[in-house]
Amino acid sequence: MTATRMRIARTVASLAAIALLTSACSGGEDLDDDGAAVETPGSSAAVDLSGETVEVAAVWTGAEQERFQLVLDGFAEQTGATVRFRSAGDDVAAYVGPRIEGGDPPDVAIFPQPGVVQSFAGQGDLIEIEDIAGDEVDANYGPGARKAGSVDGTLYGVWFRAAQKSTVWYNVDVFEGAGVEPPTTFEELQEVAQTISDYGVEPYSIGADVGWPLSDLFENIYLRVAGPEMYDQLAAHEIPWTDQSVKDSLTVMADLVGDEALLAGGSSGAEQTDFNGSVTQVFADPPKGAIIFEGDFVGGVISGETNAKVGTDADFFDFPSIDGSEPAVLGGGDFAVLLADTEGGKALIEYLATPEAAEIWVAEGGFISPNIKVDPSGYPDEVSQRAAQALVDAGDSVRYDLSDLQPTEFGATTGQGIWGILIDFLRDPSDIDGTAQALESAAKKAYGG
């Protein structure tokens, strides 16, 4: 087994228990014997950073960027620092890499893939944070968070945001107008989609401009077609992408995306639509699309960039069962890492590990915190609480986003690997064997095989 494959296998093993981390939803304050709140690391007076500038890079745009900015504003208020946010687009590695090579990295980056954390740590580009935030991670998170943010036993990342990626969001008015109910099986889903199409709305809205929503869709399907154990094997490349389970899953996916009449804008329209656009067009007037296959964070885009109200105009149902599959949840997350050895960067890393930082975004919606000290009553609505609770309740059936666990060039690079190949598949869903072979060839190259 190659060193890369061993790292991926260890990560799969540790992150398969993601629900242990997200028991955050039942968290709260620690109390002493007299009932008084116990002060936790990071809750004391912040360091004075007046006159210093801290730069942060992440993939977030739109409403997500605005809400993370509120978190950064809280840090600035505590410390006196000036904080500059840089949106890295969909490929944070492609943004950060050249800046590191040029000797001008941002102080902190938020990586949405553990595979990216592993790649940058392996290249010696990340700064260890044990002495900076190790105590906060241990005090404010479940035991798996340390493993999730570590590479070969060294702590590099603070798990700031969790994601529940097995939610399917829908326009309530369209469902009511078409006379359909949220489906529980794949067969029912296809029937609902056809009824909505007959009603006059193209049902499926997919933002496929860079491919990661397509990989999330495939992974949800694969988790149900093949089951959690084979999912782990594929994630670690212990079975090839030409395995029949992959082809069976691609066949199911082809049933979803292969009918142009069921895709908002057809396949070419989907390919020209970004993630935020795939959400906002569903709640436009008139709507373009009615169903979005994406995570709990869709709720944040709905409330931040449309006039729709989550819980009234927008809701979600669980990703449907396929051939009687058991319930399962696809998880994900974002990790804060330190790229520059600055006082401001170190203070921000420590701050992001505190419940105070997480609760700012929790209150805004579209955000699940893995921090066990976050008060669950802080989630702004029943829908947000339901999404967070589903991640907890899934227990051993939770699996981390498969593409996020891969070497960066295979799992998280625009235009190539899983993202690029699944865009090609969207263009021609009939080529099951060719797609599986392309995935396996790309995986072998990434794993050095």
Legacy VTK file of the C-alpha trace (Angstrom):
# vtk DataFile Version 3.0
C-alpha trace
ASCII
DATASET POLYDATA
POINTS 449 float
0.000 0.000 0.000
1.385 3.396 -0.995
1.887 6.135 1.582
-0.917 8.162 -0.034
-3.325 5.242 0.116
-2.406 4.549 3.743
-3.164 8.175 4.658
-6.515 8.009 2.875
-7.393 4.720 4.573
-6.583 6.154 7.995
-8.675 9.215 7.238
-11.618 7.084 6.102
-11.418 5.112 9.327
-11.358 8.176 11.543
-13.973 10.210 9.662
-16.428 7.347 9.280
-17.376 8.223 12.854
-18.201 11.829 11.963
-21.412 11.590 13.991
-19.363 11.426 17.167
-18.148 14.916 16.402
-21.529 16.316 15.555
-23.066 15.279 18.835
-22.479 19.032 19.078
-26.172 19.389 18.523
-26.775 18.137 22.056
-23.941 20.174 23.543
-23.882 23.137 25.903
-21.907 24.633 28.737
-19.804 22.622 31.173
-20.831 23.331 34.773
-18.879 22.912 37.986
-20.239 21.283 41.144
-21.963 24.537 42.131
-23.691 24.899 38.766
-21.444 27.701 37.524
-20.128 27.756 33.963
-16.602 26.417 33.601
-14.333 28.682 31.577
-12.990 26.826 28.544
-9.770 27.476 26.662
-10.151 30.370 24.267
-12.891 32.074 26.262
-10.571 34.419 28.145
-9.655 37.926 27.028
-8.263 37.965 23.495
-4.794 39.203 22.562
-4.491 42.816 21.408
-3.782 42.836 17.650
-4.465 46.504 17.000
-2.664 47.622 13.866
-2.231 44.091 12.490
-3.898 42.726 9.351
-4.966 39.096 9.098
-5.743 37.608 5.697
-8.080 34.614 5.281
-8.825 32.612 2.120
-11.806 30.308 1.613
-14.100 29.139 -1.176
-17.174 30.955 0.131
-18.991 33.579 -1.919
-22.343 35.314 -1.675
-24.357 34.671 1.479
-21.781 32.193 2.814
-19.026 34.796 2.511
-21.229 37.398 4.198
-21.939 35.096 7.122
-18.324 34.069 7.565
-17.494 37.761 7.513
-19.709 38.140 10.595
-17.493 35.544 12.306
-14.389 37.475 11.266
-15.989 40.697 12.485
-16.382 39.068 15.896
-12.672 38.254 15.893
-11.792 41.801 14.836
-13.938 43.218 17.620
-12.210 41.025 20.213
-8.663 41.660 19.052
-8.602 45.000 17.243
-7.154 43.331 14.142
-8.119 44.192 10.578
-9.297 41.045 8.771
-9.296 40.705 5.000
-11.250 37.874 3.379
-10.180 36.499 -0.004
-12.627 34.351 -1.949
-10.641 31.570 -3.602
-13.429 30.394 -5.881
-14.186 26.680 -6.086
-10.539 25.548 -6.001
-8.842 26.902 -2.887
-5.731 24.790 -3.499
-5.225 26.429 -6.892
-5.453 29.842 -5.227
-3.282 29.143 -2.198
-0.577 27.073 -3.920
0.902 29.834 -6.100
0.793 32.274 -3.198
2.803 29.878 -1.062
5.307 29.425 -3.876
5.562 33.208 -4.181
6.261 33.574 -0.464
3.035 35.461 0.210
0.464 33.027 1.611
-2.656 34.206 3.422
-2.345 33.829 7.190
-5.193 31.321 7.357
-7.011 29.208 4.762
-10.212 27.233 5.068
-9.834 23.935 3.215
-13.056 22.093 2.310
-11.308 18.754 1.792
-9.198 16.651 4.196
-7.311 15.492 1.114
-6.143 19.073 0.542
-5.018 19.329 4.174
-3.033 16.121 3.706
-1.473 17.288 0.458
-0.322 20.656 1.816
0.892 19.128 5.077
2.848 16.521 3.129
4.566 19.312 1.197
5.516 21.087 4.418
3.278 24.081 3.697
1.194 23.997 6.888
2.160 25.095 10.390
1.437 22.771 13.299
-1.245 24.144 15.604
-0.935 21.887 18.668
0.462 24.660 20.845
-1.970 27.163 19.333
-5.349 25.411 19.424
-4.763 21.874 20.688
-6.346 22.577 24.073
-9.374 24.213 22.434
-9.871 21.274 20.078
-9.766 18.812 22.970
-12.068 20.920 25.167
-14.629 21.968 22.562
-14.920 18.962 20.242
-15.492 15.229 20.354
-12.408 12.992 20.202
-12.669 12.430 16.454
-12.061 16.098 15.664
-8.384 15.808 16.534
-8.027 12.890 14.131
-9.975 14.743 11.460
-7.629 17.738 11.627
-4.409 15.738 11.902
-1.984 14.247 9.424
0.222 11.409 10.667
-0.641 12.343 14.252
0.197 16.041 13.946
-2.606 18.580 14.396
-2.883 20.992 11.488
-6.555 21.885 11.188
-9.524 23.080 13.224
-12.780 21.569 12.002
-14.851 24.736 11.796
-17.867 23.667 9.752
-19.611 20.335 9.293
-21.909 19.537 6.384
-24.863 17.209 6.051
-24.840 16.404 2.345
-27.746 13.968 2.136
-30.443 16.641 2.051
-32.565 17.209 -1.060
-34.070 20.721 -1.098
-37.269 21.652 -2.898
-39.610 24.507 -3.755
-42.676 23.944 -1.584
-45.018 25.924 -3.869
-44.035 23.870 -6.921
-44.575 20.603 -5.036
-47.988 21.781 -3.851
-48.935 23.056 -7.306
-47.938 19.778 -8.930
-49.726 17.826 -6.204
-46.691 15.791 -5.115
-45.189 14.864 -1.763
-41.496 14.469 -0.809
-40.427 10.990 -1.995
-38.717 8.339 0.126
-37.494 6.019 -2.652
-35.642 6.577 -5.904
-38.596 5.268 -7.887
-40.890 7.776 -6.174
-38.358 10.544 -6.840
-38.442 9.868 -10.573
-42.241 9.797 -10.532
-42.293 13.130 -8.676
-39.838 14.616 -11.187
-41.978 13.553 -14.139
-45.119 14.965 -12.539
-43.361 18.296 -11.899
-42.164 18.310 -15.511
-45.737 17.711 -16.700
-46.791 20.590 -14.427
-44.492 22.850 -16.448
-41.311 23.144 -14.357
-38.042 21.390 -15.148
-37.521 19.500 -11.867
-33.787 19.010 -11.256
-31.551 22.026 -10.718
-27.841 21.143 -10.766
-24.882 23.515 -10.657
-22.270 21.604 -12.617
-19.876 24.331 -13.702
-16.965 22.850 -11.735
-18.301 19.376 -10.935
-18.386 19.029 -7.152
-22.210 18.938 -6.909
-22.086 16.050 -9.379
-19.562 14.216 -7.201
-21.817 14.729 -4.169
-24.737 13.298 -6.136
-22.703 10.265 -7.220
-21.453 9.648 -3.676
-24.966 9.691 -2.225
-26.031 7.209 -4.859
-22.980 4.976 -4.355
-23.420 4.936 -0.577
-26.912 3.521 -1.087
-26.175 1.189 -4.009
-22.970 -0.345 -2.625
-23.292 0.256 1.133
-20.946 1.854 3.679
-18.292 -0.886 3.684
-17.719 -0.822 -0.078
-17.849 2.973 0.073
-14.876 2.850 2.459
-13.026 0.512 0.116
-13.598 2.737 -2.905
-12.594 5.822 -0.910
-9.253 4.159 -0.095
-8.917 2.804 -3.672
-8.910 -0.742 -2.346
-11.332 -1.619 -5.137
-11.066 -0.126 -8.633
-13.418 2.448 -10.093
-14.212 -0.117 -12.766
-15.912 -2.278 -10.116
-19.481 -3.235 -10.975
-20.734 -1.273 -7.968
-19.428 1.929 -9.574
-21.058 1.086 -12.887
-24.345 0.274 -11.153
-24.219 3.649 -9.388
-23.418 5.489 -12.611
-26.408 3.750 -14.192
-28.674 5.118 -11.447
-27.131 8.568 -11.854
-27.714 8.366 -15.606
-31.410 7.808 -14.914
-31.414 11.126 -13.028
-29.405 13.311 -15.397
-29.947 11.508 -18.687
-33.329 13.042 -19.521
-32.732 16.595 -20.745
-36.370 17.470 -20.096
-35.872 16.846 -16.354
-32.812 19.131 -16.018
-33.216 22.880 -15.599
-31.636 24.234 -18.773
-30.707 20.744 -19.924
-27.195 19.377 -19.472
-25.626 22.425 -21.147
-27.551 24.732 -18.831
-26.461 22.736 -15.789
-22.853 22.926 -16.929
-23.074 26.708 -17.127
-24.699 27.069 -13.693
-22.722 27.453 -10.486
-23.838 26.120 -7.123
-25.389 29.368 -5.862
-27.172 29.812 -9.168
-28.604 26.305 -8.964
-30.236 27.323 -5.685
-31.430 30.825 -6.515
-33.037 29.824 -9.809
-35.312 27.360 -8.004
-36.780 30.218 -5.952
-36.966 32.790 -8.743
-40.272 34.008 -10.183
-41.009 31.978 -12.205
-38.897 29.130 -10.795
-36.362 27.344 -12.943
-36.094 23.959 -11.316
-37.722 22.560 -8.193
-35.245 20.083 -6.629
-31.619 20.575 -5.556
-29.375 17.658 -4.552
-27.089 19.371 -2.046
-26.246 19.786 1.610
-27.668 21.678 4.560
-25.759 24.783 3.412
-28.352 25.248 0.662
-30.524 26.742 3.393
-28.026 29.543 3.889
-28.098 30.452 0.194
-31.903 30.384 0.182
-32.222 32.727 3.152
-29.292 34.930 2.121
-29.831 35.296 -1.631
-33.539 34.740 -2.306
-36.841 35.993 -0.956
-37.885 32.467 -0.008
-38.262 31.521 3.638
-36.745 28.268 4.834
-39.459 26.124 6.404
-42.251 27.874 4.514
-41.207 28.254 0.880
-38.235 25.886 1.026
-37.717 22.571 2.768
-35.730 19.371 2.338
-36.247 15.626 2.408
-33.674 12.922 3.020
-31.852 11.515 0.012
-34.145 8.653 -1.047
-33.570 4.948 -0.588
-32.352 2.949 -3.598
-33.553 -0.656 -3.880
-34.451 -0.760 -0.199
-31.138 0.653 1.072
-30.859 1.586 4.735
-30.726 5.277 5.728
-27.268 6.805 5.306
-25.746 10.263 5.490
-22.906 11.796 3.498
-20.898 14.227 5.614
-18.331 16.877 4.891
-16.615 19.826 6.459
-14.228 22.749 6.312
-10.885 22.927 8.140
-9.045 26.079 9.186
-5.270 25.779 8.700
-2.361 28.107 9.419
-0.122 29.070 6.489
1.839 31.978 7.973
3.553 32.108 11.371
1.943 35.374 12.448
0.360 36.386 15.739
-2.830 37.339 13.944
-3.067 34.017 12.119
-2.458 32.033 15.290
-5.043 34.028 17.205
-7.633 33.479 14.459
-7.033 29.712 14.445
-7.557 29.649 18.203
-10.700 31.773 17.880
-12.247 29.505 15.226
-11.988 26.590 17.659
-14.259 28.335 20.182
-18.037 27.942 20.427
-18.383 31.738 20.353
-17.072 31.843 16.785
-19.300 29.010 15.581
-22.446 30.366 17.228
-22.254 33.549 15.147
-22.814 31.609 11.920
-25.120 29.038 13.526
-27.570 31.839 14.313
-27.614 32.910 10.658
-28.570 29.474 9.279
-27.043 27.232 6.616
-24.332 26.095 9.004
-23.722 23.051 11.199
-20.990 23.233 13.817
-19.026 20.164 14.965
-18.180 22.066 18.168
-19.847 20.215 21.062
-20.074 23.384 23.165
-22.408 25.081 20.699
-25.900 25.479 22.133
-28.338 23.551 19.874
-31.046 26.113 20.596
-28.974 28.578 18.579
-30.008 27.025 15.257
-32.470 29.527 13.797
-35.281 27.261 12.634
-36.707 23.758 12.785
-35.328 22.895 9.348
-31.740 23.712 10.368
-32.125 21.730 13.573
-33.524 18.775 11.619
-30.571 18.767 9.214
-28.091 18.867 12.086
-29.917 16.172 14.042
-29.997 13.839 11.017
-26.199 13.926 10.960
-26.120 12.892 14.611
-28.812 10.230 14.316
-27.167 8.481 11.365
-24.502 7.000 13.653
-22.294 4.399 11.970
-23.959 4.918 8.586
-22.343 8.363 8.182
-19.536 8.526 5.639
-17.294 11.458 4.771
-17.446 12.967 1.291
-15.465 10.493 -0.814
-13.972 12.943 -3.297
-12.779 15.169 -0.450
-10.689 12.269 0.876
-8.791 11.748 -2.370
-5.435 13.149 -3.444
-6.147 16.695 -4.588
-5.492 16.087 -8.279
-8.112 13.321 -8.335
-10.735 14.547 -5.890
-10.665 18.316 -5.745
-9.220 19.960 -8.849
-11.338 21.881 -11.327
-11.485 20.295 -14.768
-9.872 16.983 -13.902
-10.261 13.887 -11.765
-13.704 13.117 -10.369
-15.048 16.625 -10.971
-14.011 16.832 -14.622
-14.933 13.239 -15.483
-18.434 13.572 -14.049
-18.967 16.748 -16.097
-18.067 14.650 -19.150
-20.542 12.039 -17.907
-23.266 14.702 -17.669
-22.673 15.420 -21.353
-22.962 11.706 -22.242
-24.610 9.638 -19.491
-24.758 6.597 -21.773
-21.003 5.968 -21.511
-20.996 3.996 -18.259
-17.964 1.821 -19.016
-15.912 4.687 -20.421
-16.649 6.868 -17.402
-15.689 4.106 -14.963
-12.433 3.493 -16.850
-11.619 7.214 -16.921
-12.164 7.409 -13.157
-9.930 4.403 -12.535
-7.155 5.736 -14.805
-7.233 9.092 -13.002
-7.262 7.389 -9.592
-4.264 5.191 -10.469
-2.306 8.227 -11.573
-3.147 10.136 -8.395
-2.234 7.199 -6.159
1.009 6.581 -8.020
-0.125 3.206 -9.317
LINES 1 450
449 0 1 2 3 4 5 6 7 8 9 10 11 12 13 14 15 16 17 18 19 20 21 22 23 24 25 26 27 28 29 30 31 32 33 34 35 36 37 38 39 40 41 42 43 44 45 46 47 48 49 50 51 52 53 54 55 56 57 58 59 60 61 62 63 64 65 66 67 68 69 70 71 72 73 74 75 76 77 78 79 80 81 82 83 84 85 86 87 88 89 90 91 92 93 94 95 96 97 98 99 100 101 102 103 104 105 106 107 108 109 110 111 112 113 114 115 116 117 118 119 120 121 122 123 124 125 126 127 128 129 130 131 132 133 134 135 136 137 138 139 140 141 142 143 144 145 146 147 148 149 150 151 152 153 154 155 156 157 158 159 160 161 162 163 164 165 166 167 168 169 170 171 172 173 174 175 176 177 178 179 180 181 182 183 184 185 186 187 188 189 190 191 192 193 194 195 196 197 198 199 200 201 202 203 204 205 206 207 208 209 210 211 212 213 214 215 216 217 218 219 220 221 222 223 224 225 226 227 228 229 230 231 232 233 234 235 236 237 238 239 240 241 242 243 244 245 246 247 248 249 250 251 252 253 254 255 256 257 258 259 260 261 262 263 264 265 266 267 268 269 270 271 272 273 274 275 276 277 278 279 280 281 282 283 284 285 286 287 288 289 290 291 292 293 294 295 296 297 298 299 300 301 302 303 304 305 306 307 308 309 310 311 312 313 314 315 316 317 318 319 320 321 322 323 324 325 326 327 328 329 330 331 332 333 334 335 336 337 338 339 340 341 342 343 344 345 346 347 348 349 350 351 352 353 354 355 356 357 358 359 360 361 362 363 364 365 366 367 368 369 370 371 372 373 374 375 376 377 378 379 380 381 382 383 384 385 386 387 388 389 390 391 392 393 394 395 396 397 398 399 400 401 402 403 404 405 406 407 408 409 410 411 412 413 414 415 416 417 418 419 420 421 422 423 424 425 426 427 428 429 430 431 432 433 434 435 436 437 438 439 440 441 442 443 444 445 446 447 448
